[in-house]
Amino acid sequence: MKDKTINTGIISLGCPKNLADMEAVFSEVENAKLVNIEEAEIVFLNTCGFLKAARDEVFENLKKLHDKKVIILGCLASDFPKEEVNKYPQIYAIVSSANYQDIQKIFDKVYAGEKVFAVKKEPKTFGKFLGKSLLSPNAYAYIKIAEGCWNKCSYCMIPYLKGAYRSREMEEIIEEAKSLIALGIKEIILVAQDCGYYGSDLYGKKSLATLLQKLSEISGDFWIRTLYIYPEMIDEELLKTIKSSRKICEYLDIPLQHGDANILKEMRRPNNIKSTLEKIKTIRKIIPEITLRTSLIVGFPGETESAYKNLLEFIKKIKFNNVGVFEYSREPHTTAFYMKNQLSDKIKKERKEKAMILQQKISLANNKKFVGKTLEVLIEKYDPIKKIYTGRSQCHAPEVDGQIIVKSKKPLKINEFARVKITKADTYDLFGTV
């Protein structure tokens, strides 16, 4: 059926790692023509199964796709509730990542009206893909460098859903980066559940610093950003590598989860607060201008008022540029699911709001430090009505951080860099002039 073009839609839910998978999968289907959902005959629904809210979103989308042939991909595919399959006749295939290499055959069977259940255990090594199809006209692209996780955090389903940590071959990553840069991509974003572990299984040692160094040697004008590195994986070699190249963003997203030692212990995360604060101090000593982001969880089982106050004090001490605060979600297949002293949704919501208000004050103070400075900005959009451009500096990861609102007397090229002097700051965004 490869000679027949089939109108195909894509809904990719969840994190950038999922999007990277979807772009690889779509590149394997030769006879799929990407169209909007209304026109599509077959729809890839790339799912996230990490949190209940994410799983609910999957079924909300499924209901809207009642007149389509749906192929389920992503995290939830390997744990899709069997009792739900018969409720949704629009589901024609459920495909776990271990079977992505067969996606062309599965796609053709679905088009022919067959139903396919292609779910098997996660492999022990990183699967290979032949290509990548960028699904949106952005200046940036994600490259997944590893799959799975070795951590056994008590709140997290990832090891259950995605299996053990497995790194991708360095040469394959570099070739993908070269092809993206040749297409005009200006920012390569490395993603994994924990990029800091990269290479430990494949090369017998942490190899993220080596990978970053080799990527920075590729010719061209572009940035390299790394997302999600746990603090215990950050060492001087990595920091000095980041500092060594203007192509490597001086930016770290460090999931810290909490600021109370007892809660961290129950989470099965490193719980030496003093050591964490020393690590942050070291990071800032080696890279004084670095931008730091973290994610924190409030309302974990047994989080007392005292523990929550310790978290707020921790936020004040670390003074990160950006913080994402999430309410604890009670997930099956995790040990925290069975813990006593589960907190109410009301308490979790109140604690999240209070923590975010505190962080907003810190973010504003940090942003004000940029006023008067000149930053290299990747221009991404133009608003012809307001006559302003929007873009990002190395301080801003796409989708999760703020942006820079730019004024210019002369036209600027989209997806190109510009030098911008910052004139104003608010809680999340910066404002400047070329």
C-alpha positions in Angstrom: 0.0 0.0 0.0 3.0 2.3 -0.1 1.9 3.6 -3.4 -1.2 5.1 -1.9 -0.9 8.2 0.2 -3.0 8.1 3.4 -4.2 11.2 5.2 -2.8 10.9 8.7 -3.1 13.0 11.9 -0.9 13.2 14.9 -1.7 14.0 18.6 1.4 13.8 20.6 0.8 14.2 24.4 3.3 14.5 27.2 6.9 15.5 27.3 9.6 16.3 24.7 10.9 12.7 24.9 7.5 11.6 23.5 7.7 14.2 20.7 11.1 12.9 19.7 9.7 9.4 19.5 6.8 10.5 17.4 9.1 12.3 15.0 11.1 9.1 14.6 8.1 6.9 14.2 6.5 9.1 11.6 9.6 9.1 9.5 9.2 5.4 9.1 5.8 5.5 7.5 6.3 6.3 3.8 2.7 6.5 2.7 1.4 8.8 5.5 0.5 12.4 4.6 0.3 14.7 7.6 -3.0 16.6 7.7 -5.1 18.1 10.4 -7.1 15.8 12.6 -10.5 16.6 10.9 -9.2 15.4 7.5 -7.3 12.3 8.8 -8.3 8.7 8.2 -5.7 7.3 10.6 -4.5 9.1 13.7 -1.4 8.4 15.8 -2.3 9.1 19.4 1.1 9.3 21.2 0.2 8.9 24.9 1.7 9.9 28.3 1.0 7.5 31.2 3.1 9.2 33.9 0.3 10.9 35.8 -3.5 10.3 36.1 -4.2 13.7 34.5 -2.1 12.6 31.5 -4.0 9.3 31.3 -7.3 11.1 31.5 -6.2 13.4 28.6 -5.6 10.3 26.5 -9.2 9.1 26.9 -10.6 12.6 26.4 -8.8 12.6 23.0 -10.0 9.1 22.2 -13.6 10.1 22.6 -13.1 12.9 20.1 -11.6 10.5 17.6 -14.7 8.2 17.4 -14.7 8.3 13.6 -11.0 7.6 13.0 -8.7 4.7 13.0 -6.5 5.3 16.0 -3.0 3.9 16.6 -2.0 4.1 20.3 1.7 4.8 20.9 3.8 6.2 23.8 4.1 5.4 27.5 0.6 4.2 28.1 0.7 1.7 25.2 2.7 -0.8 27.3 0.2 -0.6 30.1 -3.0 0.2 28.3 -6.0 -1.0 30.4 -7.4 -4.0 28.6 -10.8 -3.4 29.9 -10.8 -0.1 28.0 -10.0 -1.5 24.6 -13.4 -2.8 23.9 -15.0 0.5 24.9 -13.2 2.3 22.0 -13.8 0.6 18.7 -11.8 3.4 17.1 -8.6 1.8 18.5 -7.1 -0.2 15.7 -3.6 -0.7 17.1 -1.7 -0.5 20.4 2.0 -0.3 19.8 4.7 -0.2 22.5 8.1 1.3 21.7 9.7 -2.1 21.3 7.7 -2.6 18.1 8.2 0.8 16.6 10.5 -0.6 14.0 7.5 -2.5 12.5 5.3 0.6 12.3 5.1 0.6 8.5 3.6 -2.9 8.5 1.3 -2.0 11.4 0.1 1.2 9.6 -0.7 -0.8 6.4 -2.7 -3.4 8.4 -4.7 -0.7 10.1 -5.5 1.0 6.8 -6.7 -2.4 5.5 -9.0 -2.6 8.5 -7.1 -5.1 10.7 -6.7 -4.6 14.4 -3.1 -5.0 15.8 -1.9 -5.5 19.4 1.8 -5.1 19.3 3.0 -4.8 22.8 6.1 -6.5 24.3 8.6 -6.0 27.0 11.0 -3.0 26.7 14.3 -4.0 25.1 17.6 -4.0 27.0 19.3 -1.6 24.4 18.2 1.6 22.8 16.2 0.9 19.6 17.4 2.4 16.3 15.4 4.5 13.9 16.3 5.4 10.3 15.2 9.0 10.3 13.3 11.9 11.7 10.4 13.9 10.5 10.0 17.3 12.1 6.4 17.8 13.0 6.4 21.6 13.5 8.3 24.5 12.0 10.3 25.4 15.1 13.8 26.7 15.4 14.5 23.9 17.8 14.4 20.1 17.8 14.6 17.4 20.4 17.0 14.5 20.3 16.4 11.6 22.7 19.8 10.3 24.0 18.5 7.6 26.3 15.4 5.7 27.4 14.2 4.3 30.7 15.5 4.9 34.2 17.6 3.3 36.9 16.2 5.4 39.7 13.5 3.8 41.9 11.8 6.9 43.1 8.8 6.0 45.1 6.4 8.3 43.3 7.4 7.5 39.7 6.0 5.0 37.2 8.7 5.5 34.5 10.8 2.4 35.4 7.6 0.3 35.2 6.5 1.8 31.9 9.8 2.3 30.1 12.2 -0.2 31.7 15.8 0.1 32.7 18.1 3.0 31.5 19.7 2.4 28.1 21.8 4.9 26.2 21.8 5.6 22.5 24.9 5.2 20.4 26.9 8.5 20.4 27.6 8.3 16.7 23.9 8.0 15.9 23.1 11.1 18.1 25.8 13.1 16.3 24.5 12.2 12.9 21.0 13.2 13.8 22.3 16.5 15.1 24.2 17.1 11.9 21.1 16.4 9.8 19.0 18.8 11.9 21.5 21.6 11.7 21.7 21.1 7.9 17.9 21.6 7.8 18.4 25.0 9.6 17.6 24.0 13.2 19.2 26.5 15.5 18.8 24.7 18.8 19.4 21.0 19.5 17.8 19.9 22.8 19.0 16.7 24.4 16.4 14.8 26.4 16.2 11.6 28.5 14.7 10.7 31.8 18.2 11.7 33.3 20.7 12.9 30.7 23.4 12.8 33.4 23.5 9.0 33.3 24.2 9.0 29.6 26.8 6.4 28.5 27.1 4.7 31.9 25.6 1.5 30.5 27.0 1.7 27.0 30.5 3.0 27.6 31.1 2.0 31.3 31.2 5.7 32.4 29.3 8.9 32.3 29.7 10.3 28.8 27.4 13.4 28.6 30.4 15.8 28.7 32.1 13.9 25.8 28.8 14.0 23.8 28.4 17.7 24.4 32.0 18.4 23.4 31.6 16.4 20.1 28.3 18.1 19.3 29.8 21.5 19.9 32.5 20.7 17.3 29.9 20.4 14.5 30.2 23.4 12.2 27.3 25.9 12.1 25.7 28.6 14.2 23.5 26.8 16.8 22.9 26.0 20.5 22.9 22.8 22.4 20.6 22.5 25.4 20.4 19.6 27.9 17.3 18.9 29.9 16.9 16.9 33.0 20.1 16.2 34.9 19.8 15.0 38.4 22.2 16.8 40.8 24.2 13.7 41.8 25.2 13.3 38.1 26.6 16.9 37.8 30.4 17.0 38.2 33.2 19.5 37.4 34.0 17.8 34.1 30.4 18.4 32.9 30.3 22.0 34.1 33.7 22.9 32.6 32.5 21.4 29.3 29.4 23.5 29.4 31.5 26.6 30.1 34.0 25.8 27.3 31.7 26.4 24.3 29.5 29.3 23.4 27.3 26.7 21.6 26.4 24.9 24.8 23.7 26.7 26.7 24.6 27.7 30.2 21.4 26.2 31.4 20.6 23.3 33.7 17.2 21.7 34.5 17.9 19.9 37.8 14.9 17.9 39.2 15.3 18.4 43.0 11.7 17.3 44.0 11.7 18.7 47.6 13.7 20.5 50.2 12.9 18.4 53.3 15.3 15.6 54.1 12.7 13.2 55.5 10.4 13.7 52.5 13.3 13.1 50.1 14.1 9.9 51.9 10.6 8.7 51.5 10.7 9.7 47.8 14.0 7.6 47.5 15.9 10.7 46.4 19.2 11.9 47.7 18.2 13.7 50.9 21.4 15.5 52.0 20.2 19.1 51.7 23.5 20.5 52.7 25.2 18.5 49.9 22.6 19.7 47.4 23.2 23.4 48.4 27.0 22.8 48.1 26.4 21.4 44.6 24.4 24.5 43.6 27.2 26.7 45.0 29.8 24.8 42.9 27.7 25.1 39.7 27.4 28.8 40.2 31.1 29.2 41.0 32.2 27.4 37.8 29.5 29.0 35.6 28.5 32.3 37.3 25.9 33.3 34.6 24.2 29.9 34.5 20.4 29.7 34.4 18.9 27.0 36.8 15.5 25.4 36.7 14.0 22.7 38.8 10.8 20.8 39.5 9.3 20.3 43.0 6.5 18.1 44.3 4.1 19.3 47.0 1.7 17.2 49.0 3.7 14.0 49.0 2.3 11.5 51.6 3.3 12.5 55.1 4.3 16.0 54.1 3.8 17.9 57.4 3.5 21.6 57.8 7.1 21.5 59.1 8.3 19.6 56.0 6.4 22.0 53.7 8.0 25.0 55.5 11.4 23.4 54.9 10.5 23.3 51.2 9.7 27.0 51.1 13.0 27.8 52.9 14.8 25.7 50.4 13.2 27.6 47.5 14.4 30.8 49.2 17.9 29.5 49.5 18.4 28.1 46.0 16.9 31.1 44.2 16.6 29.3 40.9 15.5 31.3 37.8 12.5 29.0 37.2 10.7 26.4 39.2 7.8 24.1 38.2 5.7 23.1 41.2 3.6 20.0 40.9 1.0 18.5 43.1 1.8 14.9 44.1 -0.2 12.4 42.0 -1.0 9.0 43.5 0.0 6.5 40.9 -0.4 2.8 40.6 2.7 0.6 40.4 4.6 2.9 42.8 5.4 2.4 46.4 4.1 5.8 47.4 0.6 4.7 46.2 0.4 2.5 49.3 1.8 5.0 51.8 -0.3 6.2 54.7 -1.1 9.9 55.4 -2.1 10.8 51.8 -3.0 14.5 51.7 -6.2 16.0 50.3 -6.3 17.7 46.9 -7.3 20.9 48.7 -4.1 20.9 50.7 -1.9 20.1 47.7 -3.5 22.8 45.7 -3.0 25.4 48.4 0.6 24.4 48.9 1.4 24.6 45.2 -0.1 28.1 44.9 1.8 29.4 47.9 5.1 27.9 46.6 4.5 29.4 43.2 3.8 32.8 44.6 7.1 32.7 46.5 9.0 31.6 43.4 7.4 34.3 41.3 9.0 37.0 43.5 12.4 35.2 43.1 12.0 34.9 39.3 11.1 38.6 39.0 14.2 39.6 41.1 16.4 37.3 38.9 14.9 38.7 35.7 15.5 42.3 36.7 19.3 41.5 36.8 19.1 41.2 33.0 18.0 44.8 32.5 20.8 46.7 30.7 22.5 43.5 29.4 22.7 42.5 25.8 21.7 38.9 25.0 21.9 36.7 21.9 18.2 35.9 21.1 16.8 33.3 18.8 13.9 35.1 17.0 11.0 32.7 16.6 7.8 34.7 15.8 6.5 38.0 14.5 3.2 39.6 15.4 2.3 42.0 12.5 -0.4 43.7 14.5 1.6 44.5 17.6 4.8 44.8 15.4 6.9 42.8 17.9 9.0 39.8 17.7 9.3 37.0 20.3 12.3 34.8 20.9 14.4 33.1 23.5 18.0 33.4 24.9 20.0 30.6 26.2 18.3 31.3 29.5 14.9 30.1 28.2 14.0 26.6 27.3 11.1 26.4 24.9 7.5 25.7 26.2 8.4 25.8 29.9 10.2 29.1 30.5 9.4 32.7 29.5 10.4 34.5 26.4 11.9 37.8 25.2 9.6 40.4 23.6 11.7 42.2 21.0 11.3 45.5 19.1 13.2 46.3 16.0 13.2 49.2 13.5 14.3 46.9 10.7 12.9 43.5 9.8 14.4 40.4 11.5 14.7 37.0 10.1 12.6 34.3 11.8 14.7 31.4 13.2 17.9 33.5 13.2 19.9 35.1 16.0 19.8 38.8 17.0 21.6 40.9 19.6 19.0 42.3 21.9 19.5 44.9 24.7 17.1 44.1 27.6 15.1 47.2 28.8 12.4 45.7 31.0 11.6 42.6 33.0 8.5 41.0 34.5 8.0 37.7 36.4 8.5 35.4 33.4 9.4 37.5 30.3 12.0 40.0 29.3 11.6 43.0 26.9 14.3 44.5 24.7 15.4 46.3 21.6 17.7 45.1 18.8 
